[in-house]
Amino acid sequence: QEPIQHYFSFRVTNAKIEGTHNKVKVIKRRAYGYRNLERFKIRIRLEYKPAT
């Protein structure tokens, strides 16, 4: 109950961060087998558009 009360008091959620985390997980699944971590990071930057 406390988290629910905090939401109504402050109107803050972690939805944007959770959405970003989910996008990265999807990219990670599609990119299975990448040998170069730097390319993986570039792929995340290319496909990720910050939520506004």
Helices and strands as residue ranges (DSSP letters): H 2-10, H 15-30, H 37-47
